[in-house]
Amino acid sequence: MEKHLNVPANTEELAELKSGDYVYLTGTIYTARDAAHKRMYETLLDGKELPVDVKGQFIYYLGPTPAREGQVIGSAGPTTSSRMDKYTPTMLDQGLKGMIGKGKRSSEVIESIKQNSAVYFAAVGGAGALLSKCIKEAEVIAYDDLGTEAIRKLRVENFPVIVVIDNQGNNLYETAVENFKKLK
């Protein structure tokens, strides 16, 4: 089912999303990859505040290429989400509500998604140039020294994603395989 969602979104809106739904996001999301997640995790371990309040927010696992002249951002394809799995339950416990990436998640992350009423979305890998057209503004807001892995605040319009794991833990990667087996 196709849906449109303004982000950040509240828990009730996220509860309406089901694994397999096509969703178009409009609003504000943040970017963070491996190095930024590691630094945020260490910041929390040190008892300090994160450079961005993740409560209710969405993080896109993205390290964009440099923008060409006249562009807001370069190619903006997702990175492999499992690289953030070590840090994800902690981020979800901080109030993070949505993650965008590609690939499978660990059982610990899936359990944390359920416990925190969050959602995991996939963006199409290999379509970074097309996805960048949905990004209308991009601003580095933390960890500038990390270059492409710095945390960015993005304003997106009709950014296409698919719900992979909904807040009940239903996992498209598993159900799609089962449905395929039934077709044989």
N, C-alpha and C positions, 0 to 999 in steps of 0.2 A: 504494500500500500504506500502511496506517495503522500508525504506530509511536509508542511512548512513549519519551522520552529525558529522563534526569536531567541537569541542567546545573549547573555546567560538565561537559562530556563530554570523554573522551579521544579521541585520534586514531583508535584502533581502532573505537570506537563510531561516530564520524563517517564512517569508511570504509564502513560498512554502509548509510549513507543514499544513496539514489539520486534523481536529478532526478525530480520528480513525486510523491515520497512525501509523505503527510500525516503531520505529526509534532506531538505534544503535548509541550511542554516543561514540566518541573517542576524548580524549583530557583532558582538565582540568575542573573540577567542584569543588565546595566548599560545605561543610556541615554546617548546622546550624539548631538548633531546638529552642524550646520555650525560654529557658534561654538566648541563644545567640541572638535571635531576640529581646528580651526585652532589652538587654544591648545595642545592636546596635541602637535601636529606641531611647533609652534614650541618647545615645551619640549624635545622630543627634539633639535631642531637646536641648541639651546643646551647640549646635553650633560647635561641634568638628568633626574631621574626623573619618570615620570608620577604623577599623584595616585592612580591605581589600577593595580595590576599586571594588565595585559590578557592575560597568558600563560594560555592555555587557556580564556579567557572568551568570552562572547557580548555583543555590543553591539546594542541595539535603537535604530534611528534614530527617536527619539521626542522630542517636546516636548509633554508633556501639558498639557491645560487645567487650571486650578486645581481642586482637589478641593472638592466641595460638602460641607456639614456631614455627618459620619458616613461619608464615603467615604475610601478610602485614597488615591485618585488620581482626577483628572478623566478626560475622554475621552483614550484612549491609542492613537490610530491611528498608523500608520507614516508617515514622511515619505519623499520621493523619494530613493532611495539614491544616484543619480548625483551628487548634491551633495557626497557624501563621497569620490568616486572619486579626487580629487587626493591624499587622505591615506591611503586604504585600503591600498595596498601597504606603506607604512611601518608601519601598525598591524599588518598581517598578519605582517610581519617581526619585530615585537615579540612574536609568539606568539598574537595574537587568532585564535580558531578558528571563530567564528560571527558572522554579521551578519544582522540582521532589518530589512527595510524594504519598499520596493515599487519596481518598475520595473527597467529594464535596467541592466547594469553595463558599463563600458568593457572593451575587450580587455585592457588592462593589468591591470585588477582580476581578470579571469577567469584570466589567466596566473598572477597572484600567489596566487589561491585554489588553483590546482593545485600550485604550488611549495610552498605552506605547508600543504597538506592541510586546508584550511578548507572551510566550507560557507556558502552564501548562501541565506537563507530569505526568503520573502515572507509578510507578514501582510496580511490583507484590508483594503485602504483603504476608508474610509467606515464601518468597523465599530468605531470607537474606543470607543464606549460599551459595546459588548459585550465587546471585548477587555479593557477595564478591570476587568471582573468576575473575570478570571483573575489579576489582580494583587492579592496578599494583603498585601504590605508595600511601602512606598516610602520611601526615605530619601535626601536630598541628601547626597552625599559629597564633591563638589568643584565649584568654580566657581559657588558660590551667587549671585554677582553676575550671572550670565547668566540668572537667572530660570528660565523654562520650559526653557531650553537647558542648565541645570546638569546635571552628571553625577549620576544617581541609581542607587542599588542597589535592584533590585526582587526580591522573592520572588514567583515565579509558580507557578500550579498549572494543569496541562493547558492551557497557552497554545498555541492552534492556529496552526501555520505550515505552509507548503509548501516543500519543497526546490526551489529554482529552479536553483541551480548546485551540483552535488555536487563532491567533492574531485577528481574526474577531469575537471572542466570541462564536463560534460554540462549543457546549458542548456535548461530547460523552455520558455523563450520562443522558442527556435529550433525545438526538436523539436515543439512544439505546432503551430507554423505548418506545418511539413513534413507532419505527420500530417493536418492539416486539408486541405491541398492534395491528399493522396492520396484523401480522401473524395469529392472532386469528380468 
